[in-house]
Amino acid sequence: MHVASSNDGDRQEKGESMSAYAGFALKLAGAGEKVRILKLRGTEEMIKRIEAMGLRRGEEIYVLQTEGAGGLLVQVGATRLALGSSLSQRIMVSKI
């Protein structure tokens, strides 16, 4: 698979339009919402870090709790994760 990079460091699979990623940042999700990951934004290193946490495109996330300015407590499968604002804004999701 070929990956293209834009000027802001975001990665996108070649041949897929940005409209395929319509959604919102995970940091905007509310407590009790269930969402699916559409896209991970950031440098290749940042995306690898997010994926190492088990947060990959297509995964379902349940938002357990929201904290102030974008921090979240989420559940992915049997794993609970605390995510800061800077990380949660890099995960684009849609409601399910």
Secondary structure, 3 states (H helix, E strand, C coil): CCEEECCCCCEEECCCCHHHHCCEEHHHCCCCCEEEEEEECCCHHHHHHHHHCCCCCCCEEEEEEEECCCEEEEEECCEEEEECHHHHCCEEEEEC
